[in-house]
């Protein structure tokens, strides 16, 4: 049977933005994955950003994230752009703020769509735009005692 876009499950959901948050507590992969569950979705893409132990050739000991008060509203704007571009059934994004150690989860985003290709593309667009457009800043502390601020936008 040839696929058609006539079935409601092939379209974007009425309200696909299920979870958007900035938190100062540890993030949960399970919570984000559950938020994007949808019986009409054939593909779910999940991205997890973790604190790595190096950056730019230097060892990272720790980092802290901070954000502007408008950050959640900007997350919603980015999410709404993604759902306007792709047939998103469900979308979720959470970002951590505060002090994090190596290995901690910094950001978790997920998108479910009728097909895997759409889910991958939508998830990639979501995380890329969040990193470039949402006012969240990273303060890295390196093993040699130096530090730097990295802006998201």
Backbone as JSON Lines, residues from 0, in Angstrom:
{"i":0,"aa":"X","n":[0.84,-1.17,0.0],"ca":[0.0,0.0,0.0],"c":[0.9,1.24,0.0]}
{"i":1,"aa":"X","n":[0.65,2.18,-0.88],"ca":[1.44,3.39,-0.99],"c":[1.09,4.35,0.14]}
{"i":2,"aa":"X","n":[2.12,4.99,0.72],"ca":[1.83,5.94,1.8],"c":[1.13,7.18,1.27]}
{"i":3,"aa":"X","n":[0.23,7.71,2.06],"ca":[-0.43,8.97,1.72],"c":[-0.38,9.89,2.93]}
{"i":4,"aa":"X","n":[-0.57,11.14,2.71],"ca":[-0.6,12.09,3.81],"c":[-2.02,12.43,4.21]}
{"i":5,"aa":"X","n":[-2.99,11.61,3.76],"ca":[-4.39,11.87,4.07],"c":[-4.78,11.45,5.48]}
{"i":6,"aa":"X","n":[-4.04,10.55,6.08],"ca":[-4.37,10.07,7.42],"c":[-3.97,11.13,8.45]}
{"i":7,"aa":"X","n":[-4.8,11.38,9.46],"ca":[-4.47,12.39,10.47],"c":[-3.14,12.13,11.17]}
{"i":8,"aa":"X","n":[-2.75,10.88,11.28],"ca":[-1.48,10.55,11.93],"c":[-0.26,11.0,11.15]}
{"i":9,"aa":"X","n":[-0.44,11.31,9.86],"ca":[0.67,11.8,9.04],"c":[0.88,13.29,9.2]}
{"i":10,"aa":"X","n":[-0.02,13.94,9.88],"ca":[0.04,15.39,10.06],"c":[0.63,15.73,11.43]}
{"i":11,"aa":"X","n":[0.95,17.0,11.6],"ca":[1.38,17.47,12.91],"c":[0.19,17.39,13.87]}
{"i":12,"aa":"X","n":[0.48,17.16,15.12],"ca":[-0.56,17.11,16.15],"c":[-1.08,18.52,16.42]}
{"i":13,"aa":"X","n":[-2.27,18.61,17.01],"ca":[-2.88,19.91,17.32],"c":[-2.01,20.74,18.27]}
{"i":14,"aa":"X","n":[-1.53,20.14,19.33],"ca":[-0.68,20.83,20.3],"c":[0.54,19.96,20.59]}
{"i":15,"aa":"X","n":[1.53,19.97,19.7],"ca":[2.63,19.03,19.83],"c":[3.7,19.4,20.87]}
{"i":16,"aa":"X","n":[3.7,20.62,21.37],"ca":[4.71,21.0,22.36],"c":[4.24,20.49,23.72]}
{"i":17,"aa":"X","n":[4.87,19.42,24.18],"ca":[4.42,18.72,25.39],"c":[5.18,19.12,26.65]}
{"i":18,"aa":"X","n":[6.46,19.48,26.51],"ca":[7.28,19.78,27.68],"c":[8.39,20.73,27.26]}
{"i":19,"aa":"X","n":[8.45,21.88,27.93],"ca":[9.55,22.83,27.78],"c":[9.89,23.31,29.18]}
{"i":20,"aa":"X","n":[11.17,23.24,29.55],"ca":[11.53,23.67,30.9],"c":[13.01,23.97,31.01]}
{"i":21,"aa":"X","n":[13.3,24.87,31.92],"ca":[14.66,25.11,32.37],"c":[14.66,24.76,33.84]}
{"i":22,"aa":"X","n":[15.6,23.89,34.24],"ca":[15.57,23.35,35.6],"c":[16.94,23.46,36.27]}
{"i":23,"aa":"X","n":[16.9,23.58,37.58],"ca":[18.14,23.58,38.36],"c":[18.33,22.24,39.08]}
{"i":24,"aa":"X","n":[17.61,21.24,38.64],"ca":[17.7,19.88,39.19],"c":[18.07,18.92,38.06]}
{"i":25,"aa":"X","n":[18.58,17.73,38.4],"ca":[18.97,16.77,37.36],"c":[17.84,16.47,36.38]}
{"i":26,"aa":"X","n":[18.22,16.27,35.12],"ca":[17.26,16.0,34.05],"c":[17.0,14.51,33.94]}
{"i":27,"aa":"X","n":[15.83,14.17,33.4],"ca":[15.42,12.77,33.26],"c":[15.17,12.42,31.79]}
{"i":28,"aa":"X","n":[15.93,11.47,31.28],"ca":[15.7,10.96,29.93],"c":[14.31,10.35,29.83]}
{"i":29,"aa":"X","n":[13.92,9.6,30.85],"ca":[12.62,8.94,30.84],"c":[11.48,9.94,30.75]}
{"i":30,"aa":"X","n":[11.56,11.04,31.49],"ca":[10.51,12.05,31.46],"c":[10.34,12.63,30.05]}
{"i":31,"aa":"X","n":[11.46,12.95,29.42],"ca":[11.42,13.55,28.08],"c":[10.9,12.53,27.07]}
{"i":32,"aa":"X","n":[11.38,11.31,27.15],"ca":[10.94,10.26,26.23],"c":[9.44,10.0,26.37]}
{"i":33,"aa":"X","n":[8.96,9.92,27.61],"ca":[7.52,9.72,27.84],"c":[6.7,10.88,27.29]}
{"i":34,"aa":"X","n":[7.23,12.09,27.39],"ca":[6.49,13.27,26.95],"c":[6.23,13.26,25.45]}
{"i":35,"aa":"X","n":[7.08,12.61,24.68],"ca":[6.91,12.62,23.22],"c":[6.29,11.33,22.69]}
{"i":36,"aa":"X","n":[5.82,10.48,23.57],"ca":[5.14,9.27,23.14],"c":[3.85,9.61,22.4]}
{"i":37,"aa":"X","n":[3.65,8.99,21.25],"ca":[2.46,9.26,20.45],"c":[2.21,8.04,19.56]}
{"i":38,"aa":"X","n":[1.0,7.5,19.6],"ca":[0.69,6.3,18.82],"c":[0.8,6.5,17.32]}
{"i":39,"aa":"X","n":[0.74,7.75,16.85],"ca":[0.84,8.02,15.41],"c":[2.28,8.27,14.97]}
{"i":40,"aa":"X","n":[3.2,8.24,15.92],"ca":[4.62,8.5,15.59],"c":[5.33,7.2,15.26]}
{"i":41,"aa":"X","n":[5.94,7.17,14.09],"ca":[6.75,6.02,13.7],"c":[8.21,6.23,13.99]}
{"i":42,"aa":"X","n":[8.58,7.47,14.34],"ca":[9.98,7.77,14.65],"c":[10.08,8.77,15.78]}
{"i":43,"aa":"X","n":[10.97,8.47,16.71],"ca":[11.26,9.39,17.8],"c":[12.76,9.58,17.84]}
{"i":44,"aa":"X","n":[13.19,10.83,17.83],"ca":[14.62,11.15,17.92],"c":[14.85,11.88,19.23]}
{"i":45,"aa":"X","n":[15.9,11.47,19.93],"ca":[16.24,12.02,21.23],"c":[17.69,12.47,21.19]}
{"i":46,"aa":"X","n":[17.97,13.68,21.67],"ca":[19.35,14.16,21.78],"c":[19.63,14.48,23.24]}
{"i":47,"aa":"X","n":[20.79,14.03,23.71],"ca":[21.21,14.28,25.08],"c":[22.56,14.99,25.04]}
{"i":48,"aa":"X","n":[22.62,16.17,25.61],"ca":[23.88,16.9,25.72],"c":[24.43,16.72,27.12]}
{"i":49,"aa":"X","n":[25.68,16.27,27.21],"ca":[26.31,16.03,28.5],"c":[27.54,16.92,28.67]}
{"i":50,"aa":"X","n":[27.94,17.12,29.89],"ca":[29.16,17.88,30.2],"c":[30.35,16.97,29.9]}
{"i":51,"aa":"X","n":[31.2,17.43,28.99],"ca":[32.39,16.64,28.65],"c":[33.59,17.14,29.45]}
{"i":52,"aa":"X","n":[34.65,16.35,29.45],"ca":[35.82,16.66,30.28],"c":[36.87,17.51,29.57]}
{"i":53,"aa":"X","n":[36.55,18.04,28.41],"ca":[37.51,18.87,27.68],"c":[36.77,19.83,26.75]}
{"i":54,"aa":"X","n":[37.45,20.88,26.36],"ca":[36.94,21.81,25.37],"c":[38.11,22.62,24.82]}
{"i":55,"aa":"X","n":[38.23,22.69,23.52],"ca":[39.28,23.47,22.9],"c":[40.68,23.06,23.31]}
{"i":56,"aa":"X","n":[40.89,21.77,23.56],"ca":[42.21,21.27,23.93],"c":[42.55,21.42,25.4]}
{"i":57,"aa":"X","n":[41.63,21.91,26.22],"ca":[41.88,22.07,27.65],"c":[40.95,21.16,28.44]}
{"i":58,"aa":"X","n":[41.45,20.69,29.59],"ca":[40.65,19.85,30.48],"c":[39.64,20.7,31.24]}
{"i":59,"aa":"X","n":[38.38,20.26,31.22],"ca":[37.3,20.95,31.93],"c":[37.05,20.24,33.25]}
{"i":60,"aa":"X","n":[37.05,21.01,34.34],"ca":[36.74,20.45,35.66],"c":[35.26,20.53,35.96]}
{"i":61,"aa":"X","n":[34.65,21.67,35.63],"ca":[33.23,21.85,35.92],"c":[32.71,23.0,35.07]}
{"i":62,"aa":"X","n":[31.4,23.13,35.07],"ca":[30.81,24.28,34.4],"c":[29.49,24.62,35.06]}
{"i":63,"aa":"X","n":[29.07,25.81,34.76],"ca":[27.78,26.28,35.26],"c":[27.01,26.91,34.13]}
{"i":64,"aa":"X","n":[25.71,26.69,34.14],"ca":[24.83,27.32,33.15],"c":[23.98,28.36,33.86]}
{"i":65,"aa":"X","n":[23.76,29.47,33.19],"ca":[22.82,30.48,33.67],"c":[22.0,30.93,32.47]}
{"i":66,"aa":"X","n":[20.87,31.56,32.75],"ca":[20.0,31.97,31.65],"c":[19.34,33.3,31.94]}
{"i":67,"aa":"X","n":[18.88,33.91,30.9],"ca":[18.1,35.14,30.97],"c":[16.67,34.76,31.36]}
{"i":68,"aa":"X","n":[15.93,35.65,32.04],"ca":[14.54,35.33,32.39],"c":[13.65,35.01,31.19]}
{"i":69,"aa":"X","n":[14.02,35.43,30.0],"ca":[13.23,35.16,28.81],"c":[13.52,33.79,28.18]}
{"i":70,"aa":"X","n":[14.42,33.02,28.77],"ca":[14.88,31.78,28.14],"c":[13.75,30.79,27.83]}
{"i":71,"aa":"X","n":[12.83,30.59,28.75],"ca":[11.75,29.63,28.48],"c":[10.84,30.13,27.36]}
{"i":72,"aa":"X","n":[10.58,31.42,27.32],"ca":[9.76,31.98,26.23],"c":[10.48,31.8,24.9]}
{"i":73,"aa":"X","n":[11.79,31.96,24.9],"ca":[12.57,31.76,23.67],"c":[12.58,30.29,23.27]}
{"i":74,"aa":"X","n":[12.62,29.4,24.25],"ca":[12.52,27.97,23.95],"c":[11.2,27.68,23.25]}
{"i":75,"aa":"X","n":[10.12,28.26,23.73],"ca":[8.81,28.05,23.11],"c":[8.81,28.58,21.68]}
{"i":76,"aa":"X","n":[9.39,29.74,21.46],"ca":[9.44,30.31,20.11],"c":[10.2,29.37,19.17]}
{"i":77,"aa":"X","n":[11.32,28.85,19.62],"ca":[12.11,27.9,18.82],"c":[11.3,26.64,18.56]}
{"i":78,"aa":"X","n":[10.66,26.1,19.59],"ca":[9.86,24.88,19.45],"c":[8.72,25.09,18.46]}
{"i":79,"aa":"X","n":[8.07,26.24,18.52],"ca":[6.96,26.51,17.61],"c":[7.43,26.63,16.16]}
{"i":80,"aa":"X","n":[8.66,27.13,15.95],"ca":[9.23,27.16,14.59],"c":[9.43,25.73,14.07]}
{"i":81,"aa":"X","n":[9.9,24.86,14.94],"ca":[10.14,23.46,14.53],"c":[8.82,22.79,14.17]}
{"i":82,"aa":"X","n":[7.79,22.97,15.0],"ca":[6.52,22.3,14.72],"c":[5.82,22.92,13.51]}
{"i":83,"aa":"X","n":[6.17,24.14,13.15],"ca":[5.6,24.75,11.94],"c":[6.3,24.24,10.68]}
{"i":84,"aa":"X","n":[7.49,23.68,10.84],"ca":[8.29,23.23,9.7],"c":[8.17,21.73,9.44]}
{"i":85,"aa":"X","n":[7.97,20.95,10.49],"ca":[7.94,19.49,10.4],"c":[6.61,18.96,10.92]}
{"i":86,"aa":"X","n":[6.21,17.75,10.5],"ca":[4.95,17.16,10.99],"c":[5.13,16.54,12.39]}
{"i":87,"aa":"X","n":[5.4,17.37,13.35],"ca":[5.71,16.92,14.71],"c":[4.45,16.44,15.42]}
{"i":88,"aa":"X","n":[4.51,15.24,15.94],"ca":[3.44,14.71,16.77],"c":[3.62,15.14,18.21]}
{"i":89,"aa":"X","n":[4.88,15.19,18.68],"ca":[5.17,15.62,20.05],"c":[6.61,16.1,20.13]}
{"i":90,"aa":"X","n":[6.84,17.11,20.99],"ca":[8.15,17.71,21.14],"c":[8.37,18.02,22.61]}
{"i":91,"aa":"X","n":[9.61,17.82,23.08],"ca":[9.97,18.15,24.46],"c":[11.41,18.63,24.5]}
{"i":92,"aa":"X","n":[11.69,19.58,25.4],"ca":[13.05,20.08,25.59],"c":[13.21,20.56,27.02]}
{"i":93,"aa":"X","n":[14.26,20.12,27.68],"ca":[14.6,20.61,29.01],"c":[16.09,20.93,29.05]}
{"i":94,"aa":"X","n":[16.42,22.04,29.71],"ca":[17.82,22.46,29.83],"c":[18.11,22.69,31.3]}
{"i":95,"aa":"X","n":[19.28,22.33,31.7],"ca":[19.71,22.47,33.09],"c":[20.44,23.79,33.28]}
{"i":96,"aa":"X","n":[20.28,24.39,34.43],"ca":[21.07,25.55,34.85],"c":[21.68,25.22,36.21]}
{"i":97,"aa":"X","n":[22.67,26.01,36.59],"ca":[23.37,25.77,37.84],"c":[24.7,25.09,37.58]}
{"i":98,"aa":"X","n":[25.31,24.61,38.65],"ca":[26.62,23.97,38.56],"c":[26.47,22.5,38.18]}
{"i":99,"aa":"X","n":[27.24,22.08,37.17],"ca":[27.2,20.7,36.69],"c":[28.61,20.14,36.66]}
{"i":100,"aa":"X","n":[28.72,18.83,36.83],"ca":[29.99,18.15,36.75],"c":[30.11,17.36,35.47]}
{"i":101,"aa":"X","n":[31.3,16.89,35.2],"ca":[31.54,16.07,34.01],"c":[30.6,14.87,34.03]}
{"i":102,"aa":"X","n":[29.93,14.64,32.92],"ca":[29.0,13.52,32.79],"c":[27.56,13.88,33.08]}
{"i":103,"aa":"X","n":[27.31,15.02,33.7],"ca":[25.93,15.44,33.98],"c":[25.19,15.78,32.69]}
{"i":104,"aa":"X","n":[23.89,15.58,32.71],"ca":[23.04,15.95,31.57],"c":[22.8,17.46,31.6]}
{"i":105,"aa":"X","n":[23.1,18.12,30.48],"ca":[22.9,19.56,30.38],"c":[21.62,19.9,29.63]}
{"i":106,"aa":"X","n":[21.28,19.1,28.63],"ca":[20.09,19.36,27.82],"c":[19.58,18.04,27.27]}
{"i":107,"aa":"X","n":[18.25,17.9,27.22],"ca":[17.62,16.73,26.62],"c":[16.47,17.24,25.76]}
{"i":108,"aa":"X","n":[16.49,16.87,24.48],"ca":[15.4,17.24,23.57],"c":[14.94,15.99,22.85]}
{"i":109,"aa":"X","n":[13.67,15.96,22.5],"ca":[13.12,14.82,21.76],"c":[11.96,15.29,20.89]}
{"i":110,"aa":"X","n":[11.85,14.62,19.75],"ca":[10.77,14.92,18.81],"c":[10.26,13.6,18.25]}
{"i":111,"aa":"X","n":[8.94,13.47,18.18],"ca":[8.36,12.31,17.5],"c":[7.56,12.82,16.3]}
{"i":112,"aa":"X","n":[7.69,12.06,15.21],"ca":[7.04,12.4,13.94],"c":[6.52,11.1,13.32]}
{"i":113,"aa":"X","n":[5.71,11.21,12.28],"ca":[5.22,9.99,11.63],"c":[6.34,9.08,11.11]}
{"i":114,"aa":"X","n":[7.48,9.67,10.69],"ca":[8.55,8.87,10.09],"c":[9.9,9.27,10.69]}
{"i":115,"aa":"X","n":[10.87,8.35,10.64],"ca":[12.16,8.58,11.29],"c":[12.94,9.75,10.71]}
{"i":116,"aa":"X","n":[12.93,9.91,9.39],"ca":[13.68,10.99,8.78],"c":[13.23,12.35,9.27]}
{"i":117,"aa":"X","n":[11.93,12.53,9.36],"ca":[11.37,13.78,9.86],"c":[11.75,13.99,11.33]}
{"i":118,"aa":"X","n":[11.73,12.91,12.1],"ca":[12.07,13.01,13.52],"c":[13.53,13.43,13.69]}
{"i":119,"aa":"X","n":[14.44,12.8,12.91],"ca":[15.85,13.18,12.99],"c":[16.05,14.64,12.62]}
{"i":120,"aa":"X","n":[15.45,15.06,11.51],"ca":[15.62,16.44,11.04],"c":[15.04,17.44,12.04]}
{"i":121,"aa":"X","n":[13.87,17.16,12.55],"ca":[13.23,18.07,13.5],"c":[14.02,18.16,14.8]}
{"i":122,"aa":"X","n":[14.54,17.04,15.27],"ca":[15.32,17.04,16.5],"c":[16.62,17.83,16.3]}
{"i":123,"aa":"X","n":[17.27,17.64,15.16],"ca":[18.5,18.38,14.86],"c":[18.22,19.88,14.81]}
{"i":124,"aa":"X","n":[17.14,20.26,14.16],"ca":[16.77,21.68,14.08],"c":[16.48,22.23,15.47]}
{"i":125,"aa":"X","n":[15.78,21.47,16.28],"ca":[15.44,21.9,17.63],"c":[16.69,22.17,18.46]}
{"i":126,"aa":"X","n":[17.61,21.23,18.53],"ca":[18.78,21.42,19.39],"c":[19.69,22.51,18.82]}
{"i":127,"aa":"X","n":[19.85,22.55,17.51],"ca":[20.71,23.58,16.91],"c":[20.15,24.98,17.18]}
{"i":128,"aa":"X","n":[18.86,25.16,17.0],"ca":[18.26,26.47,17.23],"c":[18.23,26.84,18.72]}
{"i":129,"aa":"X","n":[18.01,25.86,19.58],"ca":[18.07,26.14,21.02],"c":[19.45,26.67,21.4]}
{"i":130,"aa":"X","n":[20.48,26.01,20.9],"ca":[21.85,26.43,21.23],"c":[22.19,27.81,20.69]}
{"i":131,"aa":"X","n":[21.64,28.16,19.54],"ca":[21.99,29.43,18.91],"c":[21.07,30.6,19.28]}
{"i":132,"aa":"X","n":[19.85,30.31,19.73],"ca":[18.87,31.39,19.9],"c":[18.36,31.6,21.32]}
{"i":133,"aa":"X","n":[18.52,30.62,22.19],"ca":[18.0,30.76,23.55],"c":[19.1,31.32,24.45]}
{"i":134,"aa":"X","n":[18.8,32.37,25.22],"ca":[19.83,33.01,26.04],"c":[20.21,32.2,27.29]}
{"i":135,"aa":"X","n":[21.03,31.18,27.03],"ca":[21.61,30.35,28.08],"c":[23.12,30.41,27.89]}
{"i":136,"aa":"X","n":[23.83,30.68,28.99],"ca":[25.28,30.84,28.9],"c":[25.98,29.79,29.75]}
{"i":137,"aa":"X","n":[27.15,29.39,29.26],"ca":[27.95,28.36,29.93],"c":[29.23,28.99,30.45]}
{"i":138,"aa":"X","n":[29.53,28.75,31.73],"ca":[30.77,29.22,32.35],"c":[31.62,27.99,32.65]}
{"i":139,"aa":"X","n":[32.71,27.85,31.89],"ca":[33.57,26.67,32.04],"c":[34.77,27.0,32.93]}
{"i":140,"aa":"X","n":[35.13,26.05,33.8],"ca":[36.32,26.16,34.62],"c":[37.27,25.04,34.2]}
{"i":141,"aa":"X","n":[38.48,25.43,33.82],"ca":[39.47,24.48,33.31],"c":[40.43,24.04,34.42]}
{"i":142,"aa":"X","n":[41.08,22.91,34.19],"ca":[42.0,22.33,35.18],"c":[43.17,23.24,35.5]}
{"i":143,"aa":"X","n":[43.55,24.08,34.55],"ca":[44.7,24.97,34.79],"c":[44.29,26.25,35.53]}
{"i":144,"aa":"X","n":[43.03,26.34,35.95],"ca":[42.57,27.49,36.71],"c":[41.93,28.59,35.87]}
{"i":145,"aa":"X","n":[42.05,28.49,34.55],"ca":[41.42,29.49,33.69],"c":[39.94,29.17,33.55]}
{"i":146,"aa":"X","n":[39.21,30.14,33.05],"ca":[37.78,29.95,32.85],"c":[37.33,30.78,31.65]}
{"i":147,"aa":"X","n":[36.16,30.42,31.12],"ca":[35.6,31.19,30.01],"c":[34.08,31.09,30.02]}
{"i":148,"aa":"X","n":[33.47,32.13,29.47],"ca":[32.02,32.15,29.25],"c":[31.76,31.85,27.78]}
{"i":149,"aa":"X","n":[30.76,31.0,27.55],"ca":[30.37,30.66,26.19],"c":[28.88,31.01,26.08]}
{"i":150,"aa":"X","n":[28.54,31.88,25.13],"ca":[27.15,32.29,24.97],"c":[26.42,31.42,24.0]}
{"i":151,"aa":"X","n":[25.15,31.2,24.26],"ca":[24.31,30.43,23.36],"c":[23.86,31.28,22.18]}
{"i":152,"aa":"X","n":[23.81,32.58,22.38],"ca":[23.35,33.43,21.29],"c":[24.09,34.77,21.33]}
